[in-house]
Amino acid sequence: MHSLQHPEPKPRLFARGSWPETSRITDILRKETVGGMLLLVATVAALAWANSPWSAAYFDLADVRVGTDALGLHLDLTLATWAADGLLAIFFFIVGLELKREFVAGDLRDPARAALPVVAAIGGMAVPAVIFVAFTARAGDGAVQGWAIPTATDIAFAVAVLAVISTHLPAALRTFLLTLAVVDDLLAITVIAVFYSDTINGSALALALLPLAAFAICVQRGIRAWWILLPLAVLTWAFVHESGVHATVAGVLLGFTVPVLHRISDDSAKPGLAEQFEHRIRPLSAGFAVPVFAFFAAGVAIGGLDGLRDALGDPIALGIVFGLVIGKVVGIVGTSALLATFTRASLDADVRWIDVVGVAMLAGIGFTVSLLIGDLAYESGTERDELVKIGVLAGSLISASAAAVLLRLRNRHYRAVAREESRDDDHDGIPDVYQREQ
């Protein structure tokens, strides 16, 4: 009698993850929704002020200098620079915590589950970069150096759009969007460190390693006293800023040092220091640091419809718009389809390719990091920097609008999936669908 052999289950793309991971990501996205709303308010306020009769006051405020060079660390900076170099370091500290959490205890620790968001993020950066280069290759005078501007995804803005259109995106797609954005942030900070840093001051960079190492030792030992950790973090940031490497890199490095798992038991079910820090600092990042950066970065004098038309006819602005709107969709959906073909995987039953297109459109909302890279590629306040702002705002608005229309059309299906994902007949706090899939 022959033994029955069960065929190996066919791999599925966008399959629902575990309940703890889904619950954690839902909590993160709920917090990002509030931050995204504040980001929208700050952006609208900056645009309104910069195009009002009082616009000179806005630009004068951005140019107010605060700080001192007395310590030899060149910290006499404008408010706009403090927002880009200082406040965004807080944002990238959260990015560092998220990255380490994903690689140690999240979806990215499993190579099979990590493959999709990693490949999609790479495709979603490569194609927009190629499109930008195609538009600017003949523009000359260093126009092509902004190639990385349309490669970024702003998760806070994307989640704010989801909240505004009231769509019930399935858990697997929400997880994919957040994980893709996290990988995107890792690649973006690598690009900034490698391609958009000034001449490196080796001595300052070596000095930065001392407080960074001390910070790492403290957090690994479970020390969480702010009066110890904060001065070490500030010193690390100051020396990295002085070294010529963009100061936001310091935030990621500090985040990487924080342990994810519980220090004593190494039990991933218990929150480690990284999760505790994230709960405390994320509100500061989402509620203050990023909106303030947006306020100073998004203000651009458009000059009416004629000025907008002229700006959007420039190769730099066109490269950004087409990179965000077309490049992100082609890159993310194309690489996902290639992965499905090569691995012979099928889409999860709750997901269709049109849903992947909608999420890819959301990923075309490139704001915070795109504006930061624009400042680095073309000096802040220059004509090209203004073109970057217009291109990023226009591309993000088009992507958001297209995603809103498409996802709203699919919202009836999403509501049915959401009801299934939230059903808890045994009232144990864990939806039944997650228990069936264990």
Solvent accessible surface area in square Angstrom, and as a share of the most:
residue,aa,sasa,rsa
1,M,242,1.08
2,H,175,0.78
3,S,94,0.61
4,L,160,0.80
5,Q,161,0.72
6,H,164,0.73
7,P,119,0.75
8,E,158,0.71
9,P,121,0.76
10,K,125,0.53
11,P,70,0.44
12,R,121,0.44
13,L,14,0.07
14,F,11,0.05
15,A,17,0.13
16,R,26,0.10
17,G,17,0.16
18,S,65,0.42
19,W,67,0.23
20,P,94,0.59
21,E,12,0.05
22,T,7,0.04
23,S,45,0.29
24,R,35,0.13
25,I,2,0.01
26,T,40,0.23
27,D,43,0.22
28,I,8,0.04
29,L,9,0.05
30,R,144,0.53
31,K,60,0.25
32,E,16,0.07
33,T,32,0.19
34,V,95,0.55
35,G,3,0.03
36,G,0,0.00
37,M,67,0.30
38,L,72,0.36
39,L,1,0.01
40,L,53,0.26
41,V,98,0.56
42,A,12,0.10
43,T,8,0.05
44,V,96,0.55
45,A,44,0.34
46,A,0,0.00
47,L,41,0.21
48,A,62,0.48
49,W,81,0.28
50,A,1,0.01
51,N,69,0.35
52,S,26,0.17
53,P,121,0.76
54,W,173,0.61
55,S,30,0.20
56,A,69,0.53
57,A,50,0.39
58,Y,2,0.01
59,F,66,0.27
60,D,93,0.48
61,L,63,0.31
62,A,11,0.08
63,D,92,0.48
64,V,70,0.40
65,R,144,0.53
66,V,74,0.42
67,G,46,0.45
68,T,72,0.42
69,D,71,0.37
70,A,89,0.69
71,L,143,0.71
72,G,46,0.44
73,L,26,0.13
74,H,112,0.50
75,L,27,0.14
76,D,47,0.24
77,L,20,0.10
78,T,23,0.13
79,L,49,0.25
80,A,30,0.23
81,T,46,0.27
82,W,66,0.23
83,A,2,0.01
84,A,10,0.08
85,D,18,0.09
86,G,16,0.16
87,L,36,0.18
88,L,0,0.00
89,A,12,0.09
90,I,45,0.23
91,F,33,0.14
92,F,0,0.00
93,F,21,0.09
94,I,6,0.03
95,V,3,0.01
96,G,0,0.00
97,L,0,0.00
98,E,13,0.06
99,L,0,0.00
100,K,44,0.19
101,R,34,0.12
102,E,3,0.01
103,F,93,0.39
104,V,60,0.34
105,A,13,0.10
106,G,0,0.00
107,D,14,0.07
108,L,9,0.05
109,R,142,0.52
110,D,54,0.28
111,P,108,0.68
112,A,84,0.65
113,R,86,0.31
114,A,11,0.08
115,A,35,0.27
116,L,13,0.06
117,P,9,0.05
118,V,45,0.26
119,V,51,0.30
120,A,0,0.00
121,A,1,0.01
122,I,90,0.46
123,G,4,0.04
124,G,0,0.00
125,M,16,0.07
126,A,49,0.38
127,V,42,0.24
128,P,0,0.00
129,A,13,0.10
130,V,101,0.58
131,I,31,0.16
132,F,0,0.00
133,V,58,0.33
134,A,77,0.59
135,F,72,0.30
136,T,1,0.01
137,A,66,0.51
138,R,239,0.87
139,A,42,0.33
140,G,37,0.36
141,D,133,0.69
142,G,36,0.34
143,A,1,0.01
144,V,62,0.36
145,Q,82,0.37
146,G,0,0.00
147,W,65,0.23
148,A,0,0.00
149,I,0,0.00
150,P,0,0.00
151,T,1,0.00
152,A,1,0.00
153,T,4,0.02
154,D,10,0.05
155,I,15,0.08
156,A,11,0.09
157,F,16,0.07
158,A,0,0.00
159,V,7,0.04
160,A,0,0.00
161,V,17,0.10
162,L,16,0.08
163,A,38,0.30
164,V,94,0.54
165,I,23,0.12
166,S,68,0.44
167,T,17,0.10
168,H,82,0.36
169,L,4,0.02
170,P,2,0.01
171,A,2,0.02
172,A,11,0.09
173,L,0,0.00
174,R,57,0.21
175,T,14,0.08
176,F,9,0.04
177,L,0,0.00
178,L,4,0.02
179,T,2,0.01
180,L,1,0.01
181,A,1,0.01
182,V,4,0.02
183,V,6,0.04
184,D,1,0.00
185,D,7,0.04
186,L,46,0.23
187,L,51,0.25
188,A,1,0.00
189,I,9,0.04
190,T,67,0.39
191,V,18,0.10
192,I,0,0.00
193,A,32,0.25
194,V,100,0.57
195,F,122,0.51
196,Y,24,0.09
197,S,28,0.18
198,D,111,0.58
199,T,129,0.75
200,I,83,0.42
201,N,62,0.32
202,G,48,0.47
203,S,81,0.53
204,A,6,0.05
205,L,64,0.32
206,A,56,0.44
207,L,81,0.40
208,A,3,0.02
209,L,106,0.53
210,L,118,0.59
211,P,10,0.06
212,L,24,0.12
213,A,51,0.40
214,A,35,0.27
215,F,7,0.03
216,A,25,0.19
217,I,100,0.51
218,C,19,0.11
219,V,0,0.00
220,Q,88,0.39
221,R,164,0.60
222,G,21,0.20
223,I,60,0.30
224,R,108,0.39
225,A,29,0.23
226,W,179,0.63
227,W,162,0.57
228,I,52,0.27
229,L,11,0.06
230,L,98,0.49
231,P,66,0.41
232,L,31,0.15
233,A,20,0.16
234,V,80,0.46
235,L,82,0.41
236,T,0,0.00
237,W,25,0.09
238,A,5,0.04
239,F,38,0.16
240,V,3,0.02
241,H,34,0.15
242,E,35,0.16
243,S,0,0.00
244,G,15,0.15
245,V,19,0.11
246,H,16,0.07
247,A,2,0.01
248,T,0,0.00
249,V,18,0.10
250,A,0,0.00
251,G,2,0.02
252,V,4,0.03
253,L,66,0.33
254,L,10,0.05
255,G,0,0.00
256,F,75,0.31
257,T,24,0.14
258,V,0,0.00
259,P,20,0.12
260,V,11,0.06
261,L,53,0.26
262,H,50,0.22
263,R,142,0.52
264,I,140,0.71
265,S,56,0.36
266,D,94,0.49
267,D,57,0.29
268,S,73,0.47
269,A,90,0.69
270,K,94,0.40
271,P,66,0.42
272,G,4,0.04
273,L,11,0.05
274,A,2,0.02
275,E,54,0.24
276,Q,48,0.21
277,F,13,0.05
278,E,14,0.06
279,H,89,0.40
280,R,150,0.55
281,I,45,0.23
282,R,6,0.02
283,P,79,0.50
284,L,85,0.42
285,S,4,0.03
286,A,14,0.11
287,G,34,0.33
288,F,103,0.43
289,A,0,0.00
290,V,9,0.05
291,P,13,0.08
292,V,38,0.22
293,F,3,0.01
294,A,0,0.00
295,F,39,0.16
296,F,27,0.11
297,A,7,0.06
298,A,0,0.00
299,G,0,0.00
300,V,0,0.00
301,A,58,0.45
302,I,48,0.25
303,G,58,0.56
304,G,50,0.48
305,L,143,0.71
306,D,88,0.45
307,G,21,0.21
308,L,55,0.27
309,R,153,0.56
310,D,101,0.52
311,A,10,0.08
312,L,52,0.26
313,G,51,0.49
314,D,41,0.21
315,P,48,0.30
316,I,3,0.01
317,A,0,0.00
318,L,53,0.26
319,G,0,0.00
320,I,0,0.00
321,V,17,0.10
322,F,88,0.37
323,G,0,0.00
324,L,0,0.00
325,V,32,0.18
326,I,81,0.41
327,G,0,0.00
328,K,1,0.00
329,V,27,0.15
330,V,81,0.46
331,G,1,0.01
332,I,1,0.00
333,V,28,0.16
334,G,30,0.28
335,T,27,0.16
336,S,0,0.00
337,A,38,0.30
338,L,102,0.51
339,L,29,0.14
340,A,14,0.11
341,T,97,0.56
342,F,165,0.69
343,T,64,0.37
344,R,194,0.71
345,A,13,0.10
346,S,43,0.28
347,L,36,0.18
348,D,10,0.05
349,A,82,0.63
350,D,35,0.18
351,V,2,0.01
352,R,123,0.45
353,W,92,0.32
354,I,73,0.37
355,D,0,0.00
356,V,0,0.00
357,V,32,0.19
358,G,0,0.00
359,V,1,0.00
360,A,0,0.00
361,M,43,0.19
362,L,0,0.00
363,A,1,0.00
364,G,0,0.00
365,I,3,0.01
366,G,0,0.00
367,F,1,0.00
368,T,3,0.02
369,V,4,0.02
370,S,0,0.00
371,L,4,0.02
372,L,1,0.00
373,I,1,0.00
374,G,0,0.00
375,D,29,0.15
376,L,57,0.28
377,A,7,0.05
378,Y,9,0.04
379,E,131,0.59
380,S,72,0.46
381,G,62,0.60
382,T,52,0.30
383,E,139,0.62
384,R,59,0.22
385,D,1,0.01
386,E,45,0.20
387,L,19,0.09
388,V,1,0.00
389,K,20,0.09
390,I,12,0.06
391,G,0,0.00
392,V,0,0.00
393,L,32,0.16
394,A,18,0.14
395,G,0,0.00
396,S,9,0.06
397,L,122,0.61
398,I,81,0.41
399,S,2,0.01
400,A,16,0.13
401,S,55,0.36
402,A,35,0.27
403,A,0,0.00
404,A,19,0.15
405,V,96,0.55
406,L,26,0.13
407,L,0,0.00
408,R,116,0.42
409,L,137,0.68
410,R,53,0.19
411,N,5,0.02
412,R,196,0.72
413,H,52,0.23
414,Y,0,0.00
415,R,95,0.35
416,A,47,0.36
417,V,9,0.05
418,A,29,0.22
419,R,157,0.57
420,E,65,0.29
421,E,18,0.08
422,S,76,0.49
423,R,139,0.51
424,D,36,0.19
425,D,87,0.45
426,D,82,0.42
427,H,161,0.72
428,D,72,0.37
429,G,53,0.51
430,I,54,0.27
431,P,9,0.06
432,D,19,0.10
433,V,9,0.05
434,Y,7,0.03
435,Q,62,0.27
436,R,153,0.56
437,E,82,0.37
438,Q,166,0.74
